[in-house]
Amino acid sequence: MGFQAMVLGATGLVGGFVVKELLNRADYDVVKVLVRRPLGIQHPKLKEILVDWDTLDQHQELFEDVLDVFCCLGTTIKKAGSQEQFRKVDFEYPLVAAQLAHKAGVRQFLCISAMGADPSSRLFYNRTKGEVENAISREGIPAVHLFRPSLLLGDRKEKRLGEGISARLMTTLDFLFRGKAAKYRAIPAEVVAHAMVSIALAGPLGVHIYPNDVIHAVGLVQ
């Protein structure tokens, strides 16, 4: 079947761009996406599989023959409705995917985290992100790549008022985010996706964490 990439969270902002990037490259023969609802696109390389994330642990077979997994799962506490539901999407689902990936012999697991991820943080959001980073890193996958972007720029299917205001403000003031402040710059989701795919194709082994300024640098290289 050739080289297969898998995308989790393909209906999200970064995930959608990752799918497009993978479909447009010759490096992968099959792009397998696990989604709750159809993407609404057609492509000869695209293999779309509808899943119930709560029963993902029962479907080891989905990860067989996959080379690289791109995990773009994520939500907000407001959208999830509670800290418990948020943790399910941002911790439990990615970790189950990493466990299945390891069992299937996946080569690389690339995951969107967040700037400020820290398992010892007092902030629930940052602490959850840090905990899932640690958990995935311990699974034994040959290569784990963790991306910590700042505020993501792009047209979301769902509107987030606070993020929209912040995005406009940070875009207007982007010229101020230089030097040491570069790590705080808002970043286009398309740039994050390009960085993820570029790093996957470079294929370094081990556990790697990419801060926002590095994602900017890698993602803008064509």
N, C-alpha and C positions, 0 to 999 in steps of 0.2 A: 504493500500500500504506500510505501515511501515514507518520508519524514512527516510526522504529524505534530502540529501545535494545538494546544487546547487553551481556550479563553473562558474564564469564569467571570461573570459580571459584564458580559458583552453588550448589554442594553444600557450600561452606564456611560458616563461622559468619557473617561479614559478608555474603558473597554471597547467602546464603539470604534475609536480611532485605532486601537490595537488590531482589531479585526480587519479594518480597511488596509492597514499597513501590511499585515501578514498575507492578505489576499493578493496584494499588488507585488509581492516579492516572489521570486522563483525558488527561494531557499526551502520552503515547505510545500509539500504536495497536497496535504490535507489540513484544513483549519477546522477543528472540531469546537463547537461552542455549546456550552451547557446553559440553558436559559429557561425561565419560567414561561416566557411568551415569545412567539416568533419575532425575529429581527425585521422581517419584511423585505429582505434582500435575497437575490438569487446570484449564485456564483458556482462554477463547476468545482471549485476547491472547497466550498463551504459544506460542512456536515453539521446540521443543526439538531440538537437533542433536547427535548423538553424534559425537565427534571423537577422533582420536589426536593428542595435543599434539605428538608428535615429527614429525608431517607437516603441521602447521598451515600452514607456509609454502607449501604446495602448494594452498591453498584461499582464494585471493584473493576468490573469488565470495561467500564467506560474509559479507564485510564490505561488500559493495555495498548501497547504500541505507540504511546504518546512520547515524544521526545522532550518537549518543553511545555510547561504549564505557565500561563500568564493569569495571575489572580488579581482581578480588578474589583472584587467585591467590596462593598462599603455602603454605609448609610449615615444618617444623622440620628441623634437621640429623638429629635422632634419628629422626624419621619417614621422612625421605628415605633415610637409611642411609649417606650420605657427603656431604662438602662438594660433590663434583662433581654429585651428584643434586640437592642443595639448590639449587645455582646454576642448574641447568637449569630448575627450577620457578620460582624467584624472580627470575631474570635473563633467561634465554633465552626462555622462553615469553612473558612480558610484552613484551619487546622485539620479538619477531616479530609479536605482535599489534599493537603500535604501528606497525610498519612497514607492515603490511597495511592498518591503519586510515588511515594517511596516504595511501597509494596510492588508497584507495577514496574519499577526500574526506570522511572523518569530521570532524565539527565539534569534538567534545570527547573527550578521553581522561582518564578519572578513575581513579586507581590507588591502592590501599592500599600504603603503605610501612611505616615503623616509626619510632618515636621513637629518635633516636640515629643515624639514617641519615647516613653520612658516607663519601665515597669514599676518604678518607685515614685512616680508622679502622684501628687495629691489630686490631680484632675482625672476624673474617670475616663474621659476620652483618650488622653495621652497615655494613661496607665494601661488601658486595654490594648492600644496599639503596640506599646512596648512589650506587653505580655505575649501577644500573638507573634511578634517578631522572634522572641526567645523560643517559643514553643516550636515554631516552624524550623528554626535554625538547628534544633536538637533532633530533628527527625532522621537525619542521616542522608539526605539527598545530596548528591555530589556537588551541586552548585545551587546556592540560594542567594537571590538578589533582592534586596529590600529597598524600596524607593520612598524617600521622605519629601514629597513636594510641599510647597507652601500653598497658598490659596489657588485653586484651579480656575482657569479662565476658559469659557466656552459656553455654548448654548445648551443648557440642560432641558430635558423633556419636562421636568418638574421645576417650578420656580421656587428659589430660596431667596426671600427678600433680603435677609441680612447679608448673605453671600453676594447678592447682586450689587448692593450698595458698596460693600467692601471692594469688590472687583473693580467697579468704576473708579473708586477713589485710588486704589493701588495702581491702576493703569495710568491714571492722570499723573500720579506722582512717581512713576516708574524711574524717571531720571535721577531720583534721589537714592535709589537702591543700588549703589555701586560700592566697590571695595568690600569692607567687612559687612556691609548691609545687604550685599547681593543675595545672601542666603534667605532673605525674607521676601524677595521679589515674587509677585504673583506670576504664575506660570501657565501658559496655554496647555490644555489637556493634550493637544496634538503633539506638542513638544515632549511631554512625558511619555506618550505612546511610542514616539520615534526612538527615544532613549532606551526604553525597555527592549524593543526589538533589536536595536543596534547592539546592546550589551549581550543579548541572548546569542546573537550571531558571532560575537567575539568569543563567547564560551569560556570565560575564566572559571576555574573550579574554586570551591570554598564558599564561605559566607561573606557577602559584601553588602555594605550599606551606602546608599547614595544620597547625600544631602541635596537640598534644593539647587544650590549653585552648580553642583556637578551635573545634575539632571539637565539644567539649562545648557551647560557647555556641550554635553554629549548629544542632547536632543536637537541642537541647532546645526550639527554637522551633517551635511548631505552626502 
